[in-house]
Amino acid sequence: MLGYCLERAGIDYVILERMNRLQVPKTTIQLTSNTLHAMDQLGLLDEIMEIAKPISCVNLRKHNMSVVGKLDCTFAKDRYGFYSYIVQRTEFCQILISKMRHGRILWGRYVLDVVSGDAGVQVRCANGHIEQASVLVGADGAHSAVRQNLYRSLKEKAFLPKSDMEELKFSQNAIIGLTNPLNPSQYQGVSEEFGECDIVIGKDSPYTLWISPTSGDKVNWSVTGPLLTNNVGDENFMVSQFGQEEAERTCLLIKDLKIPFGGTLADLIKNTSRECITKILVEEKHYKTWHYGRTVLIGEACHKFVSFSGQGAEQAIMDAICLTNLFHKLESPYTYNDIRLAFEAYQEERMPATKAAVQSSGQVANMINSQGWGADLKRRLVFNLPTWVQAASVDKTQ
C-alpha cells in the first residue's frame, strides 16, 4: 500500500520483498469508511468495489446455531458514507501491484542488516545485494526484520524502552481458510449482495468459529482457540505462521464444529484448497518506538492487532497514507533533521488512533473468546444493544 501511495505522490521508491513472488495468506481483510474514502481519493475505489462484498450484520450464535444477538452494520452507509466491506487479500494486493511501475518491487530481498547514518541508510540482504536509500520503511509485519535491526541498535545505545524489549503478547492460535466458490443452492446466502458474518461460540469448548461470505461465492472461515501450540523455540513461531502439516493436524481437531449453513466445518474444509488454509498466532502489542535515524516502522511492524479485529489492514493503510503525505512535503536533499521531524509528526499523528485500536481489539477478542456464564451474559448484552448505542461506539474509530 505504501508503494502505491508513493507512486501516486511522485516519490521515488523501491520495495524490497523477502519472498520471490506475491505470497500473502489467502485470507480476507475488512475495509471501512476510513480506508474506503482514502481508496476513493487514490483512484482505487471502482476496482476495489468489484472485489468487495458489503456486510449487513454480525450474528452471534450458540453452538446449536440459534441467534442470541445481532450487530447491525447497515447504518454505516448513511453515517460514514460507506458500508463495511470484506475483500480477499490477494486480490487487493494484485490491484495495488498492477498500478506500480515495472521494477519497483525487488523480489527475494530478505533484510539481514541495516546501517543508518546522517547521509543515508544501507540495507544488506540475504542474497548478498546491498541497497541504499534516503529512508528505510519497515513494513514487514509483526516479526519485522527491520524492527529487530533497529531495536538491536537502540538497545546497545540504551535508547530502547523496556516495554519494547518484551515479546509480542500471545493469547491463542487461529486457523483461517478461504473456500473455493461454493454452490449457492447448498450454501444459502453466499451469493447475496450483502453478506452476514457469523460468530459461533462453542458449548463446553475452547473454540470460537467465525464465518464470513466474500466475493466470488467464497466463504472465509476461521477458528480461534488453543490449537496445537508449538514450542516458543520453534522456527515457525518466529514468523507467526505454522507449516502445512500443522494446519492439517489442526483441521482434524475442528472438523466436527457445526456451521450456520448446516453440516459441519468439515464440509468447508473439503471445499478449501490446502494452500488457502493458514494457521497463525493470535498476538497483540503496541510499540513505543516507531523510528530512529532514517528508519521508520509502519503497520504490524509497530502495532500488532488480534487477527479477527478487522483493524490490522485498516490501520496499516492509514499509516502508509499519513507517512506519504509527510514525505511529499520534504524537499531534496532530504536532510537528517527534515526526516526526523517528518517521522516525529507521523508517530504523533498515528499513535493515539493505533493505541486505541489495539486496546479495543483486545477487549473485543476477550469478550468473544472467554468462557463461562459471565462471558455469555456480556456477549448477549453487547450483541443486543440499540443501534444508536452501537453507532456511538463505532464513532470512536470512524
N, C-alpha and C positions, 0 to 999 in steps of 0.2 A: 504494500500500500504506500509506503514511504517513497519507493521508486517512482510510482505513478504520479504522486503529488509533486515530486521534484521535477519530473518530466513536464508537467503542466506549468510549473513555475519557471521553466527555462534554466534550471540549475544543473550544472554538470554533476554526474554521479556514476558510480559503478557499484553493482550489487555482488557481493561475494556469497555464493550459495554453497553450503557444505556438501549437498547432495550432487549427483551427476545429472539429475533431471528433476522435474517437478514431482515431488513426493511428499504430499501432505496427507494427514489422516482423512479417510473417506467418511467425513462426518459433516454436520451442518453448523452454521453459525446464525445467530439472531441479529437482525438489523432493525433498530427502532428509529424514531423520528430524528434523533440527533444525527445519526450516520446517514440516514436517507436524505436529509436536507443537504448534507455535505456531498453525497453522491450526485445530487442534482446540480450543485454548483460546479462539480468537477466534470460534468458532462457524461456521467456513467449511468444515470438513473434509468433510462429506457432499457438498456441492456440488462441491468440488474433486475428490473421488473419482469423480464422474460424468463428468468430462472427462479423467481421468488414466489413463495406461497404465503398469503396473509393468514394470520392466526386469529380466530374469533374468540376462543376461550381456553382456559386451562381447567380440566376436570380433575378433582381429587377423588379417587376410587378406593374402596376397600378391596380385599383380596378376592371377594366374590363378584367384583365388578360393579357393585352398587355405587352410585354417585353420592358422596356425602357433602360435597361443596363444589363451587364453581367460581372462577375468577373471570369476569367479562373483560375482553380486550378490545372490543369494538369502539369504545369511547375514544380511543387514541386518535382516530382519524379526525374527528371534529375538534379535539382538544389540542393536538400537536401537529396535525397536517398529514400524518401517515399512520396506517396500521403498523403493527409489528409483523415482520416477515421472517420466514425461515428460508435460507439459501444453502445450497450444497457448497462446501468449502472449495472443492477442486474447481467447480465451475466459476466461482467468484475469482479465484486466483488466475484462472485462464483468461478471464476478461481483462484483468489488470496487466498480465504479461503481454497480451496481444496489443496493448497500447504503447508499449515501450520500444525504443529503438533497438535494432538488432545489435547484439554485442554488449549491451548494457549489463546483462547478467553473466557473470563468470562462474560456471558450474565447477563443483569439486574443489572448493576453496575452504577447507576446514581450518579455522584460525587456531594457531598454536601460541604465538607470542605477539605482543603489542608493545611498541616503543613510541612514546609520545614526547615531543619537545616543543619549544616555543615556535619553531618554524613549520612543523607538520607532524604527521603521525605515520608510522610504518607498521605494516602487518605482515608477519611471516606465516605462511600456510603449510599444511601438512604435505602438500605435493611439491614443496620447495619454492613455490612462487612467492615473491615479495611484492606487496602493493603499497603505494604511497599516496597520501591524500592530505587535504587541509583538515578534514574532520573524519572521525570514525563513529558510526552509529551502530550500537549493538542492538539488533532487532532479532536475536537468535534464541528467543524462548526462555523458559523457566530455568534451564540449566546452561545459561549463556556462557560461552567460552570467552566472549569479550568482557562480560562482568567478572568472571573469575580472574582474568588477567588484570583488570582494573583494580579489583579489590585486593589482590595479592600485593600490588604495588603500594596501595594506600595503607595496607596493614603493616608493611615494612617501614613506612614513614609514620606509623602510629596515628594516621588520619581517619581510620575506619571505625565508625561507631560499633559498639559491642553487639547491638541488635542485628547489624548487617552481617556479622560473622556467624550467626546462628543459621542452622539448616532450615529449609522450607518446612512449614508445618504440614505434616502428613496426617490425613484423617482416615482415609479408606481407599479402596480401589474402585474403578469403574471400567466396565466393558461396553464398548459402543459399536453399533453396527448400522450400516445403511443398506437396505434391501435392494434387490433388483426391482424393476417395475412389477407391480402386483396386479392381479385380476380384480377390477373394481366390483364385480359381482360377488366375489368371495370376501373381499376386504372393504366393507362399506365405509364410504367417506373419503377414501384415498384420492378419488378423482374430483371431489367437490372443489368449488372455487376457494372456500375457506377451510382451513384445517383446524382440528381441535386437538390440543395436546392433552395427554392423559398421564397422571401420576398415580401409580398403584402401590399402595402400602401393604406389605405382606403381613399375614397373621402369624404370630409367633415365628417370624422370620426376620433376619437382619438385612434382607434385600429390599430395595426400592426400585420399581420398574418405571421407566419413562418412555412414552410413545409419542412420536410427533410426525405426522404426514408432511412430505415435502413435494417439490415439483416432480413431474415425470411419473406420477403414481407410485412413488417410493415412500418408504417409511424409515425414519431414523429411530432406533431403539437403543436404550442403554439401561444398565443395571448397576447400581452402586451398592457397596457393602464390603465385608471382609473377604474378598475374592482371591484366595490363594496368594497371600502377600509374599513376595520374595524377600530374601535377606537384604539388609541395607547395603551390604558389601557387593551385591550382585551388580555386574556392569550395566544391566538394563535399568537398574534403579536410577543410575546417574543421568539417563536420558529421559526419565519419566515415562517410559513406554516399554512394554513387555513384548517378547517374541511371539511368533505364531503358535508355537507349541503350547505356551502358557495360555493363550487365548482359547485354544481348542479345549484344554482341560477345564477352563472356567465355564465354557458353554455347557459342559456336562452337568455342572452344578445348578444351572439356572434354567435349563431347557423345559422344566415342568411348570414354570410360572405361568399363570393364566394371563391372557391378553384381552383387551376390550373387543377385538374382532371375533371372539370365540376361539376355542382351541388353546394352545399353549405357545410359549415363546419358541419352542422347537420348530413350529411352522415358519416363523420369521427367520430363524437361523438357517433353515433349509433353503430359504429364498435369498440368502445373503452370501455373496461371493466371499471367499476367505480373505482376500486382500482388502475387503471392506469391513473387516472386524478388527478393532483396535482395543487393546487393554492398556489403561493408563493409571497413574497415581492421581488421586484427588488431593491436591496440595493448595496451600494459600500462603501468601506472605506479601507484605508491603515494605519495600526497602526505603531507607532514608537517603542513601547516596545514589544519585542518578547520573552524576557527571564528575569529571575531573580532567584538567588539561584540555585536550582536544577530543576526548572521548565522551559520548553521551549514550544513555540507555533509553529504550522505549519498549512499550508493550510488556509482555510477560518477563522480559529481562529485568524489569524493575518493579512490577506488580503482578502477582500471580493470583488468579481467581479460581475458585472451585469450578470444575469443568461444565456444570449444568446451570450456572447462574445467568448465562446469556450476556455477561459483561466483558469477558476476555477480549473478544474481537472488537467490540464496540469501543472500548477504552483505548485499545491499541491504535485503531483508526484515528481517533481523536488526538492521540499523541502525535501521530505522523503529520496530521494537518497543522497542528499547533507549531511543531518544530519547523515545518516547511515555510510557514508564514514568517517565522523569525529569521530563517536562512535567507528568505527573499529580501529582507531589509539590509542584509550585510553587503558591503561593497569590497571589491578587491583592494588590497591584498589579503583580506581576512586575517587581521591581526589577532594575536592570542587574547588580548583584552576584549576585543569585539565578540569573539566566540564565547569567551567566558560569560560575558553579560547576556548573550543570547541563551546560553544553557541555563543560567540562573532564572531568566524570565520564563523559560519553558517549564522548569520544575515548579516555580512559584504559581504558574497558571494551572498546571495539570494536577499537582499533588493533592489538593483538597478533594477534587472530584474522585480521583482514583482511590484515595484512602477511604472515603465514604462508601465507595462501591465495594471494596474488599470487605469492609465491616458488614454491610447489608447482605452481601452474598453469603458470608459465613453464617449470619443469622438465619437466612432462608434455608441454607443447607442443613443446619442443626434442627430447625423446625421440621423439615421434611423427613430427615433420616432418623430422628430419635424414636425410641420405642417406649411403650408404656401408655397407661391411660391418660396421664398428664399431657403427653405429646399428642395423643389422639384428640383430646379436648382443644388444645391450642390450634391444631390444624383445622378442626371443624369451625372454630370461631373465625379464623383468618379467611377461610375459603367461603364464608357466608356473610362477609361484611357488605354493607350497601355500596353500590358503585361509586357514589361520591366520596366515600372514605378511601376506597381503592385508588381513585383518581388522585386524591390529595397525597397519597403515599408515593405514587408514580411521579408526581410533580417534582419531587426532590431530585430525581435523576434526569428528568426531561427539561 
